[in-house]
Amino acid sequence: MKDVLLTVKENTALVSGVYKMVLEGDCSHITAAGQFVNFKLDGLYLRRPISVCDLNGNELTVIYKVVGKGTRQMSAMTKGQQLQVLTGLGNGYDLAPAGEAPLLIGGGVGVPPMYLLAKKLLAEGKTPQVILGFNTQAEVFYEEEFKALGCQVTVTTVDGSKGVKGFVTDGLPKAYSYFYCCGPEPMLKAVYRSCTTSGQFSFEERMGCGFGACMGCTCKTVTGYKRICKDGPVMKKEEILWED
């Protein structure tokens, strides 16, 4: 974990309300796909946690959805502005159990961490299949970026306006060796019930500090309570206890 000053290189809208920000600076403490960073924003007490989408040397890419005051402030930032960013947070995905044909499932703003994960799996000679889930065609982003990596991509939309009609679970392939997943909790629960192999889930949770001090994002597991920000956000299928 390291608090660094990063410079905005790019900040553009991908689709309505969803932005891609590229920052430059010391990103050496980001070591795994599935980790996140925490942005300090002017006038706001709590930092804003955003998942890592891509990492190339000293360039960090994040994709975020404008949902409140903090992300709205981020969306107005321009090239050359600087941000204080806490980097290298969370445990990230474990690539060891992936097998030869892992399945990557991202829903909405759960899509970005799948991109760096896909790159890392491809670098190990794996052949990832990717499912991207959205509500409607107007919300779809990063389909072409995954295809450019060489991934087999399935898009699902709830209204059927693009790809498979329905949820990510309606686009599941017949065969895969393991799965990785990130998205809203209802989607995670559906994947948990539908996927036949073991896998890993990345949880989205409101966070206070982002590094385990405040205990504000705890969840119950088979081995007791864990902090999403510090012990997660990635957890294995076998350790999760869903609370109704």
Phi and psi in degrees as a GROMACS rama.xvg file:
@    title "Ramachandran Plot"
@    xaxis  label "Phi"
@    yaxis  label "Psi"
@TYPE xy
-149.581  137.422  LYS-2
-92.9283  118.277  ASP-3
-130.281  161.712  VAL-4
-101.698  116.445  LEU-5
-112.784  150.076  LEU-6
-108.72  132.38  THR-7
-69.7301  123.19  VAL-8
-100.252  -33.955  LYS-9
-153.561  142.631  GLU-10
-151.904  96.5522  ASN-11
-131.364  152.783  THR-12
-78.9129  131.196  ALA-13
-88.0258  -50.0645  LEU-14
-141.491  177.519  VAL-15
-57.9281  119.534  SER-16
82.4586  -1.27574  GLY-17
-121.019  126.033  VAL-18
-121.14  150.41  TYR-19
-111.57  123.507  LYS-20
-119.615  128.318  MET-21
-109.471  128.567  VAL-22
-123.339  151.611  LEU-23
-118.081  141.573  GLU-24
152.075  -162.727  GLY-25
-75.2753  105.787  ASP-26
-112.345  19.805  CYS-27
-65.5556  -20.9162  SER-28
-86.0871  -3.19537  HIS-29
-88.8383  115.408  ILE-30
-121.984  -9.1474  THR-31
-145.793  145.813  ALA-32
-64.0219  138.906  ALA-33
99.9388  -9.1885  GLY-34
-75.8242  170.273  GLN-35
-137.083  168.891  PHE-36
-123.597  162.423  VAL-37
-126.29  116.085  ASN-38
-89.3297  130.679  PHE-39
-92.1503  124.765  LYS-40
-120.994  143.127  LEU-41
-57.3384  129.916  ASP-42
81.264  0.50874  GLY-43
-117.268  132.434  LEU-44
-72.1993  -48.6613  TYR-45
-87.5033  141.25  LEU-46
-73.2892  163.851  ARG-47
-110.354  115.956  ARG-48
-80.1685  130.669  PRO-49
-134.67  134.722  ILE-50
-71.401  152.449  SER-51
-80.0724  126.092  VAL-52
-93.2513  -43.6492  CYS-53
-153.721  157.468  ASP-54
-145.384  121.536  LEU-55
-132.9  96.425  ASN-56
61.5255  -114.88  GLY-57
-97.8666  17.0918  ASN-58
-111.829  125.876  GLU-59
-113.466  131.285  LEU-60
-113.768  129.636  THR-61
-125.798  150.021  VAL-62
-123.225  129.862  ILE-63
-138.262  153.56  TYR-64
-105.843  135.443  LYS-65
-76.1108  109.856  VAL-66
-127.24  -7.71163  VAL-67
-167.736  -165.615  GLY-68
-61.8981  -41.4938  LYS-69
-66.6833  -51.6982  GLY-70
-69.0875  -27.3319  THR-71
-66.6983  -39.7924  ARG-72
-63.518  -40.8396  GLN-73
-62.8751  -38.9044  MET-74
-65.3747  -20.1382  SER-75
-91.5868  -2.31896  ALA-76
-74.9282  148.473  MET-77
-123.064  166.617  THR-78
-53.6791  133.046  LYS-79
98.8298  -18.68  GLY-80
-70.0386  152.285  GLN-81
-113.92  148.12  GLN-82
-133.403  139.224  LEU-83
-84.2719  121.818  GLN-84
-131.292  126.426  VAL-85
-85.9388  118.06  LEU-86
-111.139  162.013  THR-87
73.7993  35.0336  GLY-88
-93.5304  147.673  LEU-89
84.0588  168.369  GLY-90
-88.6943  -29.9895  ASN-91
78.0992  174.201  GLY-92
-80.7367  144.628  TYR-93
-94.8316  117.238  ASP-94
-82.5251  -16.1509  LEU-95
-55.1378  -42.5334  ALA-96
-86.3677  8.48624  PRO-97
-59.0319  -34.7075  ALA-98
74.5311  -169.095  GLY-99
-84.0918  -25.3469  GLU-100
-134.246  69.4232  ALA-101
-71.9568  153.511  PRO-102
-110.502  128.079  LEU-103
-110.853  125.691  LEU-104
-124.569  118.581  ILE-105
-127.284  135.854  GLY-106
-119.568  119.917  GLY-107
59.378  -125.999  GLY-108
-75.6393  6.78349  VAL-109
-85.2332  -3.55954  GLY-110
-70.5664  -45.0622  VAL-111
-51.0136  -47.9372  PRO-112
-64.4519  -19.3977  PRO-113
-67.4293  -24.8539  MET-114
-68.417  -51.9981  TYR-115
-64.5803  -35.8153  LEU-116
-61.4365  -43.9445  LEU-117
-59.8255  -43.3948  ALA-118
-61.443  -42.246  LYS-119
-69.1838  -37.6228  LYS-120
-68.1297  -41.1792  LEU-121
-62.4078  -38.0058  LEU-122
-65.376  -22.708  ALA-123
-92.812  6.42653  GLU-124
85.2153  12.093  GLY-125
-82.5273  165.384  LYS-126
-122.547  83.7184  THR-127
-74.3017  139.559  PRO-128
-100.605  143.679  GLN-129
-126.809  132.229  VAL-130
-116.816  125.384  ILE-131
-114.252  121.93  LEU-132
-111.766  133.482  GLY-133
-141.561  169.653  PHE-134
-77.9516  -39.7776  ASN-135
-152.864  164.728  THR-136
-56.7083  -35.9525  GLN-137
-64.4844  -16.7287  ALA-138
-96.609  -6.76455  GLU-139
-69.7049  129.575  VAL-140
-143.162  155.857  PHE-141
68.8319  11.8642  TYR-142
-60.5821  -48.6472  GLU-143
-69.0594  -32.2538  GLU-144
-65.2168  -40.5027  GLU-145
-66.9634  -40.9596  PHE-146
-62.9547  -37.0978  LYS-147
-64.4655  -26.7343  ALA-148
-72.5963  -21.9389  LEU-149
105.949  12.0805  GLY-150
-81.8183  149.009  CYS-151
-82.433  119.704  GLN-152
-116.478  131.548  VAL-153
-118.434  127.337  THR-154
-104.665  134.104  VAL-155
-118.996  141.675  THR-156
-130.865  139.7  THR-157
-60.1034  -39.0369  VAL-158
-90.1364  -1.02171  ASP-159
76.8767  12.2161  GLY-160
-73.5503  -15.2712  SER-161
-152.364  138.898  LYS-162
66.8226  -144.658  GLY-163
-77.312  132.139  VAL-164
-78.0306  128.495  LYS-165
126.42  -152.615  GLY-166
-102.361  176.06  PHE-167
-58.4283  -31.5214  VAL-168
-68.1969  -18.4438  THR-169
-80.1398  -10.2161  ASP-170
-108.686  12.1333  GLY-171
-63.6536  134.187  LEU-172
-75.4  167.137  PRO-173
-71.4185  -32.6951  LYS-174
-135.592  136.737  ALA-175
-162.457  155.103  TYR-176
-90.5718  -23.2258  SER-177
-172.596  162.816  TYR-178
-135.196  152.713  PHE-179
-127.482  141.108  TYR-180
-145.333  143.696  CYS-181
-150.331  134.701  CYS-182
165.257  -171.394  GLY-183
-66.0559  154.98  PRO-184
-57.689  -41.3513  GLU-185
-57.6912  -36.6502  PRO-186
-67.46  -43.1269  MET-187
-60.275  -41.9086  LEU-188
-62.9168  -40.5693  LYS-189
-65.3441  -41.0685  ALA-190
-64.9804  -41.7259  VAL-191
-56.4177  -42.2486  TYR-192
-74.991  -28.821  ARG-193
-97.6071  -30.7069  SER-194
-78.174  139.785  CYS-195
-95.22  -12.8828  THR-196
-104.164  178.047  THR-197
-74.4351  166.956  SER-198
-174.009  -175.536  GLY-199
-130.509  139.718  GLN-200
-116.428  136.914  PHE-201
-106.061  122.151  SER-202
-94.6815  139.08  PHE-203
-97.1747  127.808  GLU-204
-149.022  146.133  GLU-205
-66.9189  131.421  ARG-206
-123.369  145.309  MET-207
-89.1687  -69.213  GLY-208
-90.8648  -38.1493  CYS-209
91.7913  -2.38753  GLY-210
-137.735  22.75  PHE-211
94.6324  1.84839  GLY-212
-83.7241  -36.6532  ALA-213
-88.6239  -15.4297  CYS-214
63.5177  22.8886  MET-215
-83.9751  -7.09978  GLY-216
-127.773  40.8917  CYS-217
-78.1616  151.627  THR-218
-140.824  155.469  CYS-219
-88.0648  133.077  LYS-220
-128.426  177.189  THR-221
-65.9113  -18.4615  VAL-222
-108.565  18.016  THR-223
109.761  -169.279  GLY-224
-80.456  138.11  TYR-225
-127.567  152.311  LYS-226
-91.722  124.219  ARG-227
-57.8817  -40.7815  ILE-228
-74.6734  -31.6093  CYS-229
-103.85  -50.1352  LYS-230
-83.5394  -18.6281  ASP-231
-113.396  -148.217  GLY-232
-76.9949  -4.78475  PRO-233
-91.0774  130.539  VAL-234
-133.441  149.161  MET-235
-79.1751  150.658  LYS-236
-53.3676  -39.9298  LYS-237
-71.594  -17.0603  GLU-238
-99.9697  -2.77938  GLU-239
-85.0895  134.73  ILE-240
-117.613  112.037  LEU-241
-77.9849  133.764  TRP-242
-103.681  131.394  GLU-243
